[in-house]
Every structure is written in structure tokens, then in C-alpha cells.
Amino acid sequence: MKIAALALIAALMAAPAFAAPAVSDDATVTLTFDTAATTGQVMVVLFGSEAAYGGQGAPVAQAVVDVAAGQHTATFTVPAGDYAAKSFHDVNGDGRMNTNPFGMPTEPYAFSNNTRGNMGPATWAQAHFAVEGDTAQTISLR
Amino acid sequence: MTPTRRNFLMGAAALSAAVATPEMVRAAAALDATADWALATRDLESDVAPQALRLVHGRAPAGLEGTLFRNGPAKFRRPGGSATHWFDGDGLMRSFDIRDGKATLQARFADTPKRRYEAELDAVVTPGFGTAGDSRARLDSNDAANAANTAVMVAGDKIWALWEAGSPLAMDPGSLATEGFVTLRDDLKGMPFQPHPRYAPDGTVWNVGTSGGQMVVWHMRADGGLIDASLVRLPRASYLHDFTATDRHLVIVLQPWVFDHHGMPFASQFAWKPELGTQVLVLDKADLTQSRIFELPTFSFFHLGDAWADREGTIRFDVAAGKDVQFAVEGARVLVQQRGRVPGEPAVLKLITLHADGRADMVSSGAVGEFPKANPRFAGLNRTLTAHTAGETPDRPLPTGLAVQDWASGASDSFEFGIGHIVEETVFVPKPDARTERDAWLVGPAINLRQGVTELHVFDAGHVSDGPVATWRADVALPAGFHGAWKG
């Protein structure tokens, strides 16, 4: 069953992580990653609009969670609004989302709300969540 | 319009067709009623705890000790949505254990992510070979759709449930408990591993998996450990369920059912193009870049027999050859509906010869046949016998008999149970003191429709027409399985 390579891969290959500048009235979004392996790092990208989530625009923030060093959490400070996250566990720490020779990901990936893809990434409708105050989610990368 | 005798008669025919005669009513009612073969695609609601089978015929052959593992779909329907194709039910692993003259049966569903998720929803939502699925599907990897329902391979101290588009699923041979998907190498996670691995005389195992026009070739030790994996580009993106092998060659039969467009269900992606003919790609096991292509007239197929090559390089193997893909697309759908006429003609057992000079030909045994199996001691080597299911007719689906084709003499040694039975694949089990191909038992189940139960039959491979030498009976009917493997 051939499933098209996921847009996620490209979305996650962007620039290194940075912390969004803190602004008053902003809220924190805390994403905790439950991983099967304890090696490598989790790459996570946060989007603030359906267009950006779909590849038409820049992400709001991104982070690298150093799983090998025992980290499991990424925290973003953002204005109130709707957000969605894409993440993958770079188990071997090579900085890439590895795929098998037929183009299927070989490392775990997941979306906010723990939604799963269906022959492609989870949709914005499935993955987005409202941020009105401090918000936390646990995302399974097993 | 001038009335003529011809259009008067046509008018009369049209009129009579609009009038329901008693015969037509009876025929329509027969099509509407659940067919007597419906047990073949019944739903099993739970695992089957180990149960002793009752010997109802003959006696247990001395020296027959071991386990027949078999896999096949056994849960199709859920209130919120159902699998609509025979190939898409949840895999049920069965073990028929024969020891000290007694037989025991147990069966356990492969505990796949697909089955867990669909049990939670109480709906089949995942696309499959012929099932469309719906938007609730979680298809984020091939193995999310893996029904682990097609075949079984003995891999060291595990058994692997196989499904053609995804990873093997490891299960415990004693308890049949699911352990998890097998990744043969980290960078090959999720690559397809087809349900018909081929055993080589050197004790290693070969298998393939395809995606469009690409094929992965797996080469393993008998314990399932990977020796090597290679990628091969196919000359055409055919639907492939089975390949075969000699001691020196891999034989890839490319039917003219070729990839046409992306979509779901899986089978909807392929277009039947009989004008293309059927091709056979032969690869050299020692150097997979060395290949030859042979051309044959059009046929469709699911299953091949073990291949062998002579000193001159002539390659022979058998195929359960079909005329078209009607059964694959439509017939296997009607089987799950459990009523009506199942479209598609039964496959016929044929022998293909690939000559060293590049010619290829195919001769028919004349026998209806599916599920070809050969004596495993002769896998990849010169052999003459092929066991196969038999007795299926265009009017009635599923096999009712068993036969052994002798390609050397042209003789067919067969036994017909009759339409009260659905006969499943049998496997060769060499006798303890076996010297020849014929020194073997054939072991396989059948559904006894009149008794409403599954039976396990043992035949002497050299005397099939004598009927079973032993038959044990369960107190439950398991739906028809696909493929099995013997562990001695």
C-alpha cells in the first residue's frame, strides 16, 4: 500500500530551533513527548494558521527536545489563538526524518491532539487546539 | 414500423421477462438466501481456547508429530462498518497440533493495531485490498492497515503472521499470543514482506515485497535473521501476491493487472490490460542485476508452485492460472456477502516452462486447482508432484476436493469430498523415513458444512484417491483460512 511521503518531513527540515520572544498577555504551550526510544531528539514545529500548517507560510515556533539528555518537553510562549503541532522522533539523531526505500517514515511521528495521519499528515481540523491560557498536551511518539 | 416475425418474438421475450414466473421467484429467493458455503466467511467473535479434536475416521498415522499453523481472515463485520472483501478480515492464527496420535486445535486473532482500533470503534474503517474504508481510518503507515491475515512462516522459535503490504507480525507458537511487528533492519522498517517466502536447498529463505514498480528482495536465515535486502526495479508495476524460486533463480510473474492510478481500496489502483500478455522476470540469486524477461499469453494468478531448473537452465514451475481478475475484484466481495452467484472462473493448474533460448510455454493439467503446494524437502529442486485444492465449479465457489498432480506422468490423483465440504490448502509433511517426494502426508482442514464444524484431514500423498487416512473433528467451524506452514 503506497502512501505518499508526508509533507511533515519537509516542514520539519527547516531552520534550527529558536524560542519565541516573550510578550505580555502571552500564554505557554507545553508539549510533552512520550517516546518509546530514549535516544536522539524530538523535532517539533508549532503552526498558528491552517495555511502555515499546510505549508503555505512560516511556523510560529520550533524546538528540539533532547531525548538522549532526558528531556521530554518543549514549551512555547505564544499569543492566544489556534495552533497545531507536527513532531517526529529523530531516534538516531541524524537530524532527518528517515524513510525506508519506498518512502515511508521509519521514525515515529505525531500531531497535536494525538491525531494520526490518514495517508498523509493529520488535517488542521484534527490537529488544531485553542490557546486561551497556559495549555499542555502529551503527544505519543511510540 | 412494420411488424416482423423477428421483432414480434423479441417483444414476446421482453414481455415474458417482465412477468415473474414461479421458477424466477424460486431462483431469486435462492440468490437472496444465505448460501450454504457462508461458513467460509463467517465472523468469529473470539479466540478459540485449546480443544481436543475427536477422531471420526481412520487412525492417526504413526510418526506424524507436529503442528500445522494456518492463517486466514475471521472477522469481517462490525456494526459501524464492515470489511467487504474476503482478503480484508482480521487474521486468525490457528494451530492444529498432532502429538501422540491426538489432535488439538486452538485459534487466536492477530492482535494488530488495526484490529484494536476497529474494536474500539466497533467499525471496520481501514482501507484494504478490496475494502474502501472511511475517513476514520488511521493510515499513517502500511502496518496501520496490516490485517496479518494471509499466511504464516515459521521463523526460529516464533511464527510470523504475514500480509503482503506490510511487516511480519511475530506470534508465540505455543500460546499464539501476538508479540509485535518484525523490523528486519531499522532502515527497512515497514517494507512489505509478501506471504509466500520460498525456501532454498541451502536452508536460507527468500521473499519479496513490492510498491508500484519497485521490489525489495529479502534473503534470510531460517530463523528469520536478515542476510541481505536489495532493491530491484520491475519492468512493469503488476499486482504481485506470490513469486517463486529455483535453487539459483528468483522467478517474478508479472500479470497484466498493472498500476493505473492512486486510490483506495488497494485493488482499485490496478487496471486489467489483457493485451499486454503476462511477463516473467527471472533474476539470478547470485547477482540480482542479472535478469531475463520471458513472454507468455495473458493469465491472471495469485499462487505459484515451487520452481526448479535443470542443468541446461530450463526453469519449470506451476501456477494456478486464471482467465481474468473477476474473482479478485468482485468474486471475493460476494463471498463476504454470503449469498448469490460468485463471479469469476476457477483457476486451472498449469505448468510453465522457461527455456534457456528465451522461449516460454505453458501447458494445462486440465484440472481446476488453487493453493499449489510441493514437498518442502524438494523446494527449489527437481520435482514432479504438486498438491492442490480441486473441485470448484463456475456455479459454486470454493474447493470441494484435493488432488496431487504428477507432472512427469500427467496423472492426477484426486479425492472429492463433495459440495458438503470446503477444502482448504494442504501442506506436505515428509514421513520420518522419507526417501521420495511421494513419501509424505498431506495435512489440511476442511469445513464440513453439514456438521457445521471444521475438520482436519490427513492424506497419504501417494494415495490421495483412497481418501483421508485420518479425520479429526472440532466442535466449531472456523472460517476458511488461506495458507499454512508445518512445524515438525
HADDOCK unambig.tbl for C-alpha pairs under 7 A between the chains (distance, minus, plus):
assign (segid A and resid 1 and name CA) (segid B and resid 142 and name CA) 6.19 0.50 0.50
assign (segid A and resid 1 and name CA) (segid B and resid 165 and name CA) 5.63 0.50 0.50
assign (segid A and resid 1 and name CA) (segid B and resid 211 and name CA) 6.94 0.50 0.50
assign (segid A and resid 1 and name CA) (segid B and resid 266 and name CA) 6.58 0.50 0.50
assign (segid A and resid 2 and name CA) (segid B and resid 211 and name CA) 6.14 0.50 0.50
assign (segid A and resid 100 and name CA) (segid B and resid 187 and name CA) 5.56 0.50 0.50
assign (segid A and resid 100 and name CA) (segid B and resid 188 and name CA) 5.12 0.50 0.50
assign (segid A and resid 100 and name CA) (segid B and resid 189 and name CA) 6.44 0.50 0.50
assign (segid A and resid 100 and name CA) (segid B and resid 191 and name CA) 6.97 0.50 0.50
assign (segid A and resid 102 and name CA) (segid B and resid 211 and name CA) 6.93 0.50 0.50
assign (segid A and resid 106 and name CA) (segid B and resid 187 and name CA) 6.63 0.50 0.50
assign (segid A and resid 106 and name CA) (segid B and resid 189 and name CA) 5.53 0.50 0.50
assign (segid A and resid 116 and name CA) (segid B and resid 138 and name CA) 5.69 0.50 0.50
assign (segid A and resid 116 and name CA) (segid B and resid 140 and name CA) 6.34 0.50 0.50
assign (segid A and resid 117 and name CA) (segid B and resid 138 and name CA) 5.95 0.50 0.50
assign (segid A and resid 117 and name CA) (segid B and resid 139 and name CA) 6.02 0.50 0.50
assign (segid A and resid 117 and name CA) (segid B and resid 140 and name CA) 4.78 0.50 0.50
assign (segid A and resid 118 and name CA) (segid B and resid 137 and name CA) 6.24 0.50 0.50
assign (segid A and resid 118 and name CA) (segid B and resid 138 and name CA) 5.05 0.50 0.50
assign (segid A and resid 118 and name CA) (segid B and resid 139 and name CA) 4.17 0.50 0.50
assign (segid A and resid 118 and name CA) (segid B and resid 140 and name CA) 5.33 0.50 0.50
assign (segid A and resid 119 and name CA) (segid B and resid 139 and name CA) 5.37 0.50 0.50
assign (segid A and resid 119 and name CA) (segid B and resid 140 and name CA) 5.76 0.50 0.50
assign (segid A and resid 120 and name CA) (segid B and resid 140 and name CA) 6.70 0.50 0.50
